[in-house]
Amino acid sequence: MLASAPVILLLLDYWPLRRFEQPSLSKGKGRILKSRNQRGVTRRLFLEKIPLLVLSGGCCVITFILQKRATGAIPPLPFLWRVQNALVSYVIYAWKTLWPTGLAVFYPHPNNALPIWEVILAIGFLLAITAAAIVLRRERPYLFTGWFWYLGTLVPVIGLVQVGEQGHADRYTYLPHIGLFLLVVWLVADVAAVRQSRSRFAVATAVIIIVALAWTAFIQTSYWRNSEILWTHALAVTSDNDFAHNNLGYLCVERGEL
């Protein structure tokens, strides 16, 4: 995920730092952009990220080689399957950010089992949010930065390059979550500023959401009490999970139950 650090820095340059803008005064009407300087500013911001881009690229290559060696026996999946899973995973990650239930330590790859309607809906959802972020980038720049932070930081781990048997993994979203939280927090702040008369309702809603999320976090941590509970829960919330079956079976062998 940190391989996308140059992209994150460029997004932060756009907002909230606004380093792409070059303000000046023109006929007393306030701040405007100097078009003749804009290209120079953009070029400078991109050039200063090149060293980080080189380092990120090198880390990606090394990581890919090492993980390929570690999982060399795993047959590669068709690229179309990986693309379909990546599109649906983007939506799954976003949904589990809003309502983190049904989490598992391992999610098996769906291979070619994804219904076509799920893929189409995922494409539609991603295109709609992306279009909104681009169209509203001047009025709501946090939408642009937050959404493309989320999309960009997931690219290295979304599964287009196969480095394991998992379909997706919750641990991959720690950094991408920042983009979604940034987007949601500023959006809620804007809505609250417009509708100040409904502040009590907003506070009550926030309290309910916080309590609900705290409860789901408490429940989720309870599944990590021991290996048996962990893998049994993984089997309960996923399907065709050979990895969970294998680990639960190994646990039974260690206990002498098989």
PLY file of the C-alpha trace (Angstrom):
ply
format ascii 1.0
element vertex 258
property float x
property float y
property float z
element edge 257
property int vertex1
property int vertex2
end_header
0.00 0.00 0.00
2.81 2.42 0.84
4.04 1.92 -2.70
1.35 4.43 -3.62
2.84 7.11 -1.33
3.73 9.43 -4.27
0.08 9.38 -5.34
-1.05 10.15 -1.79
1.32 13.12 -1.60
0.03 14.48 -4.92
-3.53 14.19 -3.65
-2.59 16.05 -0.49
-0.92 18.69 -2.65
-4.27 19.12 -4.39
-6.21 19.29 -1.12
-5.89 20.35 1.64
-2.48 21.88 0.86
-3.66 23.39 -2.46
-0.11 23.52 -3.78
-1.35 23.26 -7.37
-2.85 26.74 -7.07
-0.89 29.90 -7.76
-2.86 32.84 -6.37
-2.50 36.44 -7.50
-4.58 39.60 -7.57
-6.33 40.69 -10.74
-8.38 43.91 -11.02
-9.25 43.76 -7.34
-11.41 40.67 -7.80
-9.35 38.49 -5.50
-7.33 35.37 -6.14
-7.06 33.73 -9.55
-4.73 31.21 -11.15
-1.92 32.30 -13.43
-2.18 29.95 -16.38
1.39 30.62 -17.49
2.73 29.48 -14.11
0.34 26.57 -13.65
2.25 24.17 -15.88
5.47 24.98 -14.05
3.88 24.37 -10.67
2.40 21.06 -11.79
5.71 19.97 -13.28
7.57 20.81 -10.07
5.12 18.90 -7.90
5.41 15.83 -10.10
9.20 16.02 -10.35
9.68 16.20 -6.59
7.83 12.88 -6.27
10.11 11.02 -8.72
12.59 9.78 -6.05
9.71 8.36 -4.03
8.25 6.84 -7.18
11.54 5.07 -7.91
11.76 3.75 -4.35
8.14 2.60 -4.45
8.69 0.86 -7.76
11.74 -0.95 -6.42
9.83 -2.07 -3.32
7.00 -3.35 -5.50
9.37 -5.41 -7.63
11.16 -6.89 -4.61
7.87 -7.69 -2.85
6.44 -9.29 -5.98
9.51 -11.50 -6.49
9.62 -12.61 -2.84
5.92 -13.39 -2.66
6.05 -15.23 -5.97
8.79 -17.43 -4.59
6.79 -18.04 -1.41
3.63 -18.93 -3.35
5.24 -20.40 -6.45
3.18 -23.59 -6.26
-0.10 -21.67 -6.58
-1.37 -21.82 -10.18
-2.03 -18.34 -11.61
-5.64 -17.31 -12.07
-6.92 -15.93 -15.39
-6.55 -12.16 -15.52
-10.28 -11.66 -16.15
-11.10 -13.43 -12.89
-8.66 -11.17 -11.06
-10.17 -8.03 -12.61
-13.70 -9.08 -11.68
-12.66 -9.87 -8.12
-10.78 -6.56 -7.84
-13.83 -4.55 -8.90
-16.11 -6.31 -6.43
-13.46 -6.11 -3.69
-13.40 -2.31 -3.96
-17.10 -2.26 -3.10
-16.74 -4.91 -0.38
-13.98 -2.93 1.31
-16.06 0.27 1.19
-19.12 -1.49 2.61
-17.19 -3.20 5.40
-15.73 0.18 6.30
-19.24 1.51 6.89
-20.55 -1.67 8.56
-17.73 -4.05 9.61
-19.56 -7.33 10.08
-18.94 -10.79 8.67
-15.18 -10.27 8.89
-12.89 -13.28 8.53
-9.20 -13.95 8.92
-9.14 -15.38 5.37
-11.46 -14.90 2.38
-11.02 -17.49 -0.40
-10.78 -16.22 -3.95
-14.14 -16.57 -5.75
-12.37 -17.65 -8.97
-15.04 -17.62 -11.69
-18.00 -17.83 -9.29
-18.85 -14.12 -9.12
-22.30 -13.40 -10.61
-22.05 -11.05 -13.56
-24.62 -8.72 -11.98
-22.33 -8.18 -9.00
-19.49 -7.17 -11.29
-21.76 -4.81 -13.27
-23.11 -3.20 -10.09
-19.56 -2.79 -8.78
-18.50 -1.07 -12.01
-21.53 1.22 -11.86
-20.89 2.12 -8.23
-17.21 2.87 -8.79
-17.89 4.93 -11.92
-20.65 6.92 -10.19
-18.52 7.86 -7.18
-15.51 8.59 -9.37
-17.56 10.85 -11.65
-19.04 12.69 -8.65
-15.57 13.20 -7.16
-14.28 14.66 -10.44
-17.31 16.86 -11.16
-17.45 18.24 -7.60
-13.69 18.58 -7.17
-13.78 22.40 -6.98
-16.78 22.67 -4.65
-15.92 19.59 -2.58
-12.19 18.90 -3.06
-12.18 16.45 -0.17
-14.30 14.10 -2.29
-11.56 14.01 -4.92
-8.69 13.52 -2.48
-10.52 11.04 -0.25
-11.92 8.87 -3.04
-8.76 8.68 -5.13
-6.74 8.07 -1.96
-8.95 5.02 -1.41
-8.73 3.81 -5.01
-5.02 4.50 -5.42
-3.73 2.95 -2.21
-5.61 -0.27 -2.90
-4.20 -0.75 -6.41
-1.02 -2.61 -5.30
-3.01 -5.06 -3.14
-6.38 -5.29 -4.89
-5.46 -8.59 -6.53
-4.66 -7.64 -10.12
-1.24 -9.13 -9.44
-1.77 -12.49 -7.76
0.40 -13.03 -4.68
-1.76 -15.46 -2.72
-4.95 -17.46 -2.60
-7.08 -14.81 -0.87
-9.84 -12.94 -2.66
-9.37 -9.91 -0.44
-7.98 -9.20 3.02
-9.16 -6.73 5.65
-5.59 -5.88 6.65
-5.07 -4.24 3.26
-7.51 -1.43 4.09
-5.76 0.23 7.04
-4.22 2.97 4.89
-7.03 3.19 2.26
-9.53 3.70 5.10
-7.96 7.10 5.78
-9.21 8.35 2.42
-12.77 7.18 3.08
-12.78 8.62 6.60
-11.44 11.91 5.30
-14.20 12.01 2.71
-16.97 11.13 5.17
-15.85 13.49 7.95
-15.66 16.56 5.72
-18.91 15.66 3.98
-20.72 15.31 7.31
-19.22 18.62 8.47
-20.52 20.37 5.35
-23.98 18.88 5.75
-24.06 19.80 9.45
-23.05 23.38 8.65
-25.94 23.74 6.20
-28.52 22.17 8.53
-27.62 23.64 11.90
-31.24 23.46 13.04
-30.98 19.67 13.04
-27.89 19.52 15.23
-29.63 17.49 17.95
-30.71 14.89 15.44
-27.17 14.76 14.03
-25.66 14.32 17.49
-28.11 11.54 18.35
-27.38 9.81 15.05
-23.63 10.07 15.65
-23.97 8.56 19.12
-26.00 5.64 17.77
-23.46 4.98 15.02
-20.52 5.11 17.45
-22.22 2.72 19.87
-23.13 0.33 17.04
-19.58 0.31 15.66
-18.11 -0.13 19.15
-20.37 -3.13 19.67
-19.34 -4.72 16.36
-15.69 -4.16 17.29
-16.26 -5.88 20.64
-17.95 -8.84 18.96
-15.23 -9.11 16.32
-12.39 -9.18 18.86
-14.14 -12.03 20.68
-13.49 -14.28 17.67
-9.75 -14.05 18.34
-9.89 -15.73 21.74
-8.44 -18.95 20.34
-7.73 -20.66 17.03
-10.81 -22.87 17.14
-13.19 -19.91 17.47
-11.25 -17.95 14.84
-11.38 -20.61 12.13
-14.91 -21.72 13.00
-16.09 -18.15 12.56
-14.22 -17.90 9.25
-16.11 -20.96 8.01
-19.40 -19.45 9.20
-19.04 -16.18 7.26
-17.36 -17.51 4.10
-17.98 -20.38 1.69
-15.65 -22.96 0.14
-12.94 -21.89 2.57
-10.39 -24.69 2.19
-7.78 -22.69 4.09
-10.00 -22.42 7.17
-10.97 -26.10 6.93
-7.30 -27.06 6.74
-6.29 -25.01 9.77
-9.24 -26.19 11.83
-8.45 -29.78 10.85
-4.78 -29.33 11.81
-5.93 -28.04 15.18
-8.05 -31.16 15.67
-5.06 -33.36 14.75
-2.91 -31.61 17.36
-5.58 -32.32 19.94
-5.82 -35.96 18.88
-9.44 -35.56 17.82
-8.81 -36.95 14.32
0 1
1 2
2 3
3 4
4 5
5 6
6 7
7 8
8 9
9 10
10 11
11 12
12 13
13 14
14 15
15 16
16 17
17 18
18 19
19 20
20 21
21 22
22 23
23 24
24 25
25 26
26 27
27 28
28 29
29 30
30 31
31 32
32 33
33 34
34 35
35 36
36 37
37 38
38 39
39 40
40 41
41 42
42 43
43 44
44 45
45 46
46 47
47 48
48 49
49 50
50 51
51 52
52 53
53 54
54 55
55 56
56 57
57 58
58 59
59 60
60 61
61 62
62 63
63 64
64 65
65 66
66 67
67 68
68 69
69 70
70 71
71 72
72 73
73 74
74 75
75 76
76 77
77 78
78 79
79 80
80 81
81 82
82 83
83 84
84 85
85 86
86 87
87 88
88 89
89 90
90 91
91 92
92 93
93 94
94 95
95 96
96 97
97 98
98 99
99 100
100 101
101 102
102 103
103 104
104 105
105 106
106 107
107 108
108 109
109 110
110 111
111 112
112 113
113 114
114 115
115 116
116 117
117 118
118 119
119 120
120 121
121 122
122 123
123 124
124 125
125 126
126 127
127 128
128 129
129 130
130 131
131 132
132 133
133 134
134 135
135 136
136 137
137 138
138 139
139 140
140 141
141 142
142 143
143 144
144 145
145 146
146 147
147 148
148 149
149 150
150 151
151 152
152 153
153 154
154 155
155 156
156 157
157 158
158 159
159 160
160 161
161 162
162 163
163 164
164 165
165 166
166 167
167 168
168 169
169 170
170 171
171 172
172 173
173 174
174 175
175 176
176 177
177 178
178 179
179 180
180 181
181 182
182 183
183 184
184 185
185 186
186 187
187 188
188 189
189 190
190 191
191 192
192 193
193 194
194 195
195 196
196 197
197 198
198 199
199 200
200 201
201 202
202 203
203 204
204 205
205 206
206 207
207 208
208 209
209 210
210 211
211 212
212 213
213 214
214 215
215 216
216 217
217 218
218 219
219 220
220 221
221 222
222 223
223 224
224 225
225 226
226 227
227 228
228 229
229 230
230 231
231 232
232 233
233 234
234 235
235 236
236 237
237 238
238 239
239 240
240 241
241 242
242 243
243 244
244 245
245 246
246 247
247 248
248 249
249 250
250 251
251 252
252 253
253 254
254 255
255 256
256 257
